[in-house]
Amino acid sequence: MKLFIKDRLCPQSPSRVLESLVSLGLHPLGLTNGEVELEEDLTPWDHDALYHALQNQGLELMTDRESILAEKLRLLIIDMIHRSQDAPRIRYSEFLSRQLQLNYTYLSKLFSRINRITIEHFIITHKIERVKHLLLTNELTLTEIAWRLNYSSTAHLSAQFKRVTGITASLFRKKKNNGNGGN
């Protein structure tokens, strides 16, 4: 049986999911990006107990098909921006549509309805967070960061960074490196 579990607090903590399953006497066969395969089918009692055990851990047992798809899309975007070395060299819409094998217009409308934010805004927000992280490492130039995150130019990255954070990327790096905080 396959389940989908959303971790509202920390998507990188699969051990909490596994602990919850095992504590209920369930036998997980695998866990990938929130999707869990169990050796057994859940009885109604198991389902209820699992729902409450997960909820107490800040986890959510998802059963609605559209919510699961929106969560898969959210995790795919986060993974694409934060974990991959380089963003795909195709448009994000093409990449997401290809990965989930669904029409992008459908994905976009579903994502906006479920998450109350457009895919575009969600991507921009996460790209800027990734830029901030890369700026703080001091290992990459702004040009290298722009290329890594698939910006059309350094100027585009700089303008988007300032629009979102209110300060320039170079000022952000300077403030953080001097220990003065920043946005």
N, C-alpha and C positions, 0 to 999 in steps of 0.2 A: 504494500500500500504506500502511496506517495502523499506527503503532506507538504505544505508550504508554511514556513514560520518566519514572521517578520520580527526583527529585533529593533525596537524603537530607540534603544539606548546606544548600542554599540554593534554595528553590523559585523565587526570582526571577532565576535565571541562565540564561535560555534560550540565551544566546550560547555557553555551554559545550556545550550539546547540539548546536547547529548546527555548531560547530567540529569536534566529534567525527564528525558525519555527513559533513561535507565532506572531512575528512582521509582518510576511507575511500573517497572517490570517489562518495559517494551524493549525491543531488540532492533536498534537502528542498523541498517546495512550500509548506509552512506549519507553524507551531508554535503551538499554543494550549493552555494549561493542561496541559502534559505530553504532549499528543497531537500526533504528528508525522505529516504525510502526505508520503510519498516518491513521487518520479516513477517509480521502479522497484520491482520485487519483490525481496526479499532471497533470495540463494542461501544454502544452508546455511553456506558459508564466510563470506559477508557477515554472516550472523546471528551466527556465532561471534566474528568479528572485532569487530563492533559491541558485542556483549555485553561483551567484555573491555576494549575502549576506553572504554566508558561506565563500567564498574566502576572503572577506574583514575582516573576523574574524580569518583568519589563518586556516580555515577548508576547507575540500575538499569533494564534493559530488562524491562518487565513483559509477560508473556504470558498469565497466568492471568486469566480473565474476572472472577472474583470479586475478586481483588486490584486489578484495574484499577478496578472499580466502587467499592471501598472508598477507593481513592486519589482518584477523582473526587469522592466525597463529602467526603473530608477537605479537598481543595482548595476545594470549594464553600463549606464552613463557614469556612475561613480567609478566603476572599475576602469572604464575607458580613460577617464581623466586622471585619476589618482594613482592607479596601479601600473598602467602600461607605460613603457619607456617613451613611446611616441604615439601621438594620436593618429588615428587612421588618416590616410592621405586622400580619402574621399569625403564627400559631404556627410555630416553626422546623420542627416535624414536617411541617406542611402545605407549607411553602416547599420543603423538601428533597425531599419526595415529588413535588411538582409539577415541580420543576426536572429531576429524574431520571426522572420518569414511572414510578415504582415505588412499591409499597406501603411505608409507613414502617416497619411491623413487620419486614419483610424487610430493609430497609436498616439498621435498628437492630441486628438480630441479626448481620448480616454484618459491620458496622462493628466491633462488640464482639469478634467472633471473630477478625477479621484484625488489629485494632489493640490488642486487649487493654485497651480503655478504652471506656466507654459514650459514645454520642454526647452525652448530656447533660453528662457530666463534661468531655468534650473542649470543648464549647461554653462551659461555665462557665470553664474554664481560659483559653481564648482571650479571652473577654469581659473577664476580670479583667486580662489582659495589656494589652488595648486600653484599659481604664479607667486603668491605670497610665500608659500613654502620654499619654492625654488629660489626666490630672491634671498631668503634668509640663509641658504646654504652657501652662498657666495661662490658656488662652483660654476655657475653658468652666467653668461651675459644675457642681457635682455633679448638680443637677437637670437641667441640659442634657445631661450625659453619660448619665444614667439614661434620658432620653427618646430620645437618639440610639441607644442600645443596646437599646432595647425592654424596659427593666425596668418592672415594674408600678408601682413607686414608688421614690423616692430611698431610703426606709427599706430596701426589699428589696435595692437595690444596696449600700447601706452594710453590711447584715448579711452579704451574700454576700462582699463584699470582706474584711471582718474574718475571716470563717470561713476563707477561702482563704489570706490573707496573715498573719493574726495581729495586724494593726494596723488602725486606722481609716483611711479614705480621706483624711481631713483631716490626720492625723498623717503619713501617707505623703507627701502633698504638702509638708507643712511640713519634714519631714526632708530630702527631696530638694532643696527650694529653699534650704535652709540648707547644703547640701553635706555632710550627715552620713550619707549612704547611706540605708539602709532595706531593706526586703524586696522 
